[in-house]
Amino acid sequence: MKVFLSSSPLAATILAAFAALSLLPSRVAAHGDTHEMVRALTEELRQNPRDADAYFRRGELHRRHGEFDLALMDYETAQKYSTNSPMLDLARGLLYIEAKWPNSAKLYLDRFLARETNHVVGLSARAKAWLQLTNPAAAVADYTAAIRASTEPRPELYIERAQILITDDGKHLNEAIAGLDEGAERLGSVITLRLHAIELELRRHQTNAALTRLDQLIARSPRKETWYARKGEILQQAARYPEAKQAYSQALDHLKTLPPSRRNVPAIQEFEKRIREALSQVEKEKPAP
């Protein structure tokens, strides 16, 4: 997921440090061996060659592995032996999006959504098709419909919708920020939504608004060093050097509270080095008159 941090040397280490300091347990998706699963399904089909569900499942494995021709063959065979399941239209729509064939994707997704009107995956998939067809307004409408249809919308839906609204002229930045705020209010403490809103405030040159949001994030966070470092960076870019110095110093103070086992992690050591470099730089700067 993309976060619009600035491209300074410190910015690159902020996200790495945040990941290293996260108090949440890391999750590793268990994906199994795709080829082994395909072989197992192929063996099932030798014993029951009219099993539409097995063809569909094998087609999904092929699609996720980028083997689009094989996936389409399995979907077609599944169609032959099934009762025209709408999920086959969804699967083909997803495949054609991944293959960058948006007209074909939209055809199948339109047919799917005619039967499954409020299907979140179908709506968000068609939003991607609209985007490939260079129709951002229709993409935003489908993302909004997907959000409304979901009892627990994924943060990515709000972020992807906001990204569409970010244009060079900045015409829709207010709408993008309002959408992120809607997601943050609905989903609670989702840091990524708040980070995106901060970066969009900066994009529209609202430094104080960005800092207010960042202070709220600092108040909510059990570990504060990464956010104080980001605050220092924003203040430094605004030539507010005394405040930047204070924020960088606060980041270092919070780093000192880490146990050695965490402070000695390479990402954290690099993070601390970058903060000290930034602090040294702002100490040499004179505040604007």
C-alpha positions in Angstrom: 0.0 0.0 0.0 1.5 3.3 -1.0 1.8 6.1 1.5 2.7 9.5 0.1 5.7 10.3 2.2 8.2 12.8 0.9 11.3 11.5 -0.8 13.9 12.7 1.7 16.5 10.3 3.1 14.7 10.3 6.5 11.3 9.6 5.0 12.5 6.3 3.5 13.5 5.1 7.0 10.3 6.3 8.8 8.2 3.5 7.3 10.9 0.9 7.8 11.2 2.0 11.5 7.4 1.9 11.9 7.3 -1.7 10.6 10.2 -2.7 12.9 8.5 -1.0 15.9 5.0 -2.3 15.3 3.5 -3.9 18.3 1.3 -6.1 16.1 2.5 -9.7 15.5 3.7 -10.2 12.0 1.6 -12.2 9.7 3.0 -14.4 6.9 0.4 -15.6 4.5 0.6 -19.4 3.9 0.3 -19.8 0.2 1.2 -23.4 -0.3 2.8 -24.7 -3.5 0.6 -23.7 -6.4 1.9 -26.4 -8.6 1.2 -29.1 -6.0 -2.4 -27.8 -5.6 -2.9 -27.8 -9.4 -1.6 -31.4 -9.6 -3.9 -32.4 -6.8 -6.9 -30.9 -8.6 -5.9 -32.4 -11.9 -5.8 -35.8 -10.2 -9.3 -35.1 -8.8 -10.5 -34.3 -12.4 -9.1 -37.6 -13.7 -11.4 -39.4 -11.3 -14.4 -37.0 -11.8 -14.0 -35.2 -15.2 -17.3 -33.4 -14.8 -16.6 -31.7 -11.5 -17.3 -28.0 -12.3 -16.1 -26.8 -8.9 -12.7 -28.5 -9.3 -12.3 -26.8 -12.7 -13.2 -23.5 -11.2 -10.7 -23.9 -8.3 -7.9 -25.0 -10.7 -8.7 -22.0 -12.9 -8.4 -19.7 -9.9 -5.0 -21.1 -9.1 -3.9 -20.6 -12.7 -5.2 -17.0 -12.6 -3.4 -16.1 -9.4 -0.3 -17.6 -10.9 -0.6 -15.5 -14.0 -1.4 -18.4 -16.4 -4.4 -16.7 -18.0 -4.9 -19.0 -20.9 -5.0 -22.1 -18.7 -7.4 -20.3 -16.3 -9.8 -19.3 -19.1 -9.8 -22.9 -20.4 -10.7 -24.2 -16.9 -13.4 -21.5 -16.5 -14.9 -22.5 -19.9 -15.0 -26.1 -18.9 -16.5 -25.2 -15.5 -19.2 -23.3 -17.3 -19.9 -26.3 -19.4 -20.6 -28.5 -16.4 -22.2 -26.0 -14.1 -25.5 -24.1 -13.9 -24.0 -20.8 -15.2 -22.6 -19.7 -11.8 -22.2 -15.9 -11.6 -18.8 -16.5 -9.9 -17.4 -17.5 -13.2 -18.2 -14.1 -14.6 -16.5 -12.5 -11.6 -13.4 -14.7 -12.1 -13.2 -13.8 -15.8 -13.6 -10.2 -15.0 -10.8 -10.3 -12.5 -8.6 -12.2 -15.0 -9.1 -9.6 -17.7 -8.3 -6.7 -15.3 -5.0 -8.4 -14.4 -4.4 -9.0 -18.1 -5.1 -5.3 -18.9 -8.1 -6.1 -21.1 -10.6 -3.7 -19.5 -13.3 -3.9 -22.1 -13.6 -7.6 -21.7 -13.3 -7.2 -17.9 -16.2 -4.8 -17.8 -18.4 -7.0 -20.0 -18.2 -9.9 -17.5 -18.3 -7.7 -14.4 -21.4 -5.9 -15.7 -23.1 -9.2 -16.2 -22.0 -10.4 -12.7 -23.2 -7.2 -11.0 -26.5 -7.4 -12.8 -27.1 -10.5 -10.7 -25.1 -9.6 -7.6 -25.9 -5.9 -7.3 -24.0 -5.1 -4.1 -21.1 -7.4 -4.4 -18.0 -5.6 -2.9 -15.4 -7.5 -4.8 -17.3 -7.1 -8.1 -17.8 -3.4 -7.6 -14.2 -2.7 -6.6 -13.0 -4.9 -9.6 -15.2 -2.9 -12.0 -13.7 0.3 -10.5 -10.3 -0.9 -11.6 -11.7 -1.7 -15.1 -13.1 1.9 -15.3 -9.7 3.2 -14.3 -8.0 1.2 -17.1 -10.6 2.7 -19.4 -9.6 6.2 -18.2 -13.0 6.9 -16.6 -12.1 8.1 -13.1 -15.5 9.4 -12.3 -17.1 6.0 -12.9 -14.3 4.3 -10.9 -14.9 6.6 -7.9 -18.7 5.8 -8.1 -18.0 2.1 -8.0 -15.5 2.4 -5.1 -18.1 4.4 -3.2 -20.8 1.8 -3.9 -18.4 -1.0 -2.7 -17.7 0.9 0.5 -21.4 1.4 1.1 -22.2 -2.3 0.4 -19.5 -3.5 2.8 -20.2 -4.1 6.5 -16.5 -3.8 7.2 -14.9 -2.1 4.3 -11.1 -2.6 3.8 -9.0 0.5 4.2 -7.7 -0.1 0.7 -11.1 0.9 -0.8 -10.9 4.3 0.8 -7.2 4.7 -0.2 -7.7 3.6 -3.8 -10.7 5.9 -4.2 -8.6 8.8 -2.8 -5.7 8.1 -5.2 -8.1 8.5 -8.1 -9.0 11.9 -6.9 -5.4 13.1 -6.7 -4.9 15.1 -9.9 -2.2 17.5 -11.0 -4.6 20.5 -10.6 -5.5 19.5 -7.1 -9.2 20.1 -7.9 -10.5 17.1 -5.9 -8.1 17.0 -3.0 -10.7 18.2 -0.5 -13.0 15.3 -1.7 -10.1 12.9 -1.3 -9.3 14.0 2.2 -13.0 13.9 3.2 -13.2 10.3 1.9 -10.2 9.3 4.0 -11.7 11.0 7.1 -14.9 9.0 6.4 -12.9 5.8 6.5 -11.0 6.8 9.6 -14.2 7.6 11.4 -15.9 4.4 10.3 -13.0 2.0 10.9 -11.4 3.6 13.9 -7.6 3.6 14.4 -6.4 2.7 10.9 -3.1 4.5 10.7 -2.7 4.2 6.9 -5.8 6.3 6.4 -4.6 9.0 8.7 -1.1 9.0 7.1 -2.6 9.5 3.7 -4.7 12.4 4.9 -1.6 14.0 6.4 0.2 13.8 3.1 -2.7 15.2 1.2 -2.9 18.2 3.6 0.7 18.8 2.7 0.0 18.5 -1.0 -2.6 21.3 -0.7 0.0 23.3 1.3 -2.0 23.1 4.6 1.0 22.5 6.9 -0.8 23.4 10.2 -3.7 21.1 9.3 -1.2 18.3 8.6 0.5 18.9 11.9 -2.8 18.9 13.8 -3.6 15.5 12.3 -0.1 14.2 13.1 -0.4 15.4 16.7 -3.6 13.4 17.0 -1.8 10.4 15.6 1.0 10.9 18.1 -1.5 11.1 21.0 -3.1 7.8 19.9 0.1 5.8 19.3 1.9 3.7 21.9 5.2 4.2 20.1 5.7 7.8 19.1 9.3 8.1 17.7 8.4 7.6 14.1 5.6 10.2 14.2 7.8 12.8 16.0 10.4 12.2 13.3 7.8 12.8 10.6 6.7 16.0 12.5 10.3 17.2 12.5 10.6 16.6 8.8 7.4 18.6 8.0 8.5 21.4 10.2 12.0 21.4 8.7 10.5 21.6 5.2 8.4 24.6 6.4 11.6 26.3 7.7 10.3 26.2 11.2 13.6 25.1 12.6 13.2 25.5 16.4 10.0 23.4 16.3 11.7 20.9 14.0 14.6 20.6 16.5 12.2 20.0 19.3 10.3 17.3 17.4 13.5 15.5 16.4 14.7 15.6 20.0 11.4 14.1 21.1 11.9 11.3 18.6 15.3 10.5 20.0 14.0 10.7 23.6 11.4 8.1 22.8 13.9 5.9 21.0 16.0 5.8 24.2 13.1 4.1 26.0 13.3 1.1 23.7 14.9 -2.1 25.1 18.4 -2.8 23.6 17.0 -5.9 21.7 14.8 -3.6 19.7 17.0 -0.5 19.5 19.8 -2.6 18.0 17.6 -3.7 15.0 19.3 -2.4 11.8 16.2 -0.5 10.7 16.0 1.3 14.0 19.8 2.1 14.0 19.5 3.6 10.5 16.4 5.5 11.7 18.2 7.0 14.6 21.2 7.9 12.4 18.9 9.7 10.0 17.2 11.6 12.9 20.5 12.7 14.2 21.6 13.9 10.8 18.4 15.9 10.4 18.7 17.3 13.9 22.3 18.4 13.1 21.1 20.1 10.0 18.3 22.1 11.6 20.6 23.2 14.4 22.7 25.0 11.7 19.7 26.7 10.1 18.4 30.1 11.1 14.7 30.6 11.4 13.0 32.7 8.8 12.3 36.3 9.9 
